[in-house]
């Protein structure tokens, strides 16, 4: 990750943690990939961060290196509330994303 990307990622993380939907939306619109932050929040039950990411319009149907979506990751981690939040936001399981 370049220094600029790392800086943007750290800024995005701060926005997500503080609930700054507008700031996070600006960062996402700049093309910064926020999928790592999304997967981390899904796996570790960080509901506030996840909610901010969803409200900012961060894509939910991305695949990680193992071919899983954030919904898959939340379910596998036993984070039922996060999984439901992702599902309500339009997130799908990997088998639904891959079939499209």
C-alpha positions in Angstrom: 0.0 0.0 0.0 1.4 3.4 -1.0 1.8 6.1 1.6 -1.1 8.1 0.1 -3.4 5.0 0.1 -2.3 4.2 3.7 -3.1 7.8 4.7 -6.5 7.6 3.0 -7.2 4.3 4.7 -6.3 5.7 8.1 -8.5 8.7 7.5 -11.4 6.4 6.4 -11.0 4.4 9.5 -11.2 7.5 11.7 -14.3 8.6 9.8 -15.9 5.2 10.2 -15.2 5.0 13.9 -16.5 8.5 14.6 -19.7 8.0 12.5 -18.7 10.6 9.9 -20.7 9.3 6.9 -20.1 12.4 4.8 -16.3 12.2 5.2 -16.2 8.5 4.5 -18.4 9.0 1.4 -15.9 11.6 0.1 -13.0 9.2 0.7 -14.9 6.3 -1.0 -15.8 8.5 -4.0 -12.1 9.3 -4.4 -11.6 5.7 -5.4 -9.9 4.5 -2.1 -10.6 0.8 -1.7 -12.3 0.4 1.7 -13.0 -3.3 1.4 -10.4 -4.2 4.0 -12.1 -1.9 6.5 -15.4 -3.4 5.6 -14.2 -7.0 6.1 -12.5 -6.1 9.4 -15.7 -4.6 10.8 -17.8 -7.5 9.6 -15.4 -10.1 11.2 -14.9 -8.3 14.5 -18.5 -7.1 15.2 -17.7 -3.4 14.8 -21.3 -2.4 14.2 -20.9 1.3 14.4 -18.0 1.2 11.8 -20.1 -1.1 9.6 -23.1 1.1 9.8 -21.1 4.1 8.8 -19.5 2.2 5.9 -23.0 1.1 4.7 -24.5 4.6 5.0 -21.6 6.0 3.0 -22.3 3.6 0.2 -19.3 1.4 0.4 -19.9 -1.6 -1.9 -21.0 -4.6 0.1 -20.8 -7.4 -2.5 -17.0 -7.5 -2.9 -15.0 -10.7 -2.6 -11.9 -11.2 -0.4 -8.9 -13.3 -1.5 -10.8 -16.5 -0.4 -13.9 -15.6 -2.4 -16.0 -14.5 0.5 -18.2 -11.5 0.9 -18.5 -9.4 4.1 -21.8 -11.2 4.8 -20.0 -14.6 4.6 -17.3 -13.3 6.9 -19.7 -11.9 9.5 -21.7 -15.2 9.6 -18.5 -17.3 9.8 -17.3 -15.1 12.7 -20.7 -15.5 14.5 -21.4 -11.8 14.2 -25.1 -12.2 13.7 -26.0 -8.5 14.2 -23.3 -7.4 11.7 -24.5 -10.1 9.2 -28.0 -8.8 9.5 -26.9 -5.2 9.0 -25.0 -6.2 5.9 -27.9 -8.2 4.5 -30.3 -5.3 5.1 -27.9 -3.0 3.4 -28.0 -5.2 0.3 -25.1 -7.5 1.0 -25.2 -11.0 -0.4 -23.5 -14.4 0.1 -20.6 -15.2 -2.2 -22.6 -17.8 -4.1 -25.1 -15.2 -5.0 -22.4 -12.7 -6.1 -20.5 -15.2 -8.2 -23.6 -16.5 -10.0 -24.4 -13.0 -11.4 
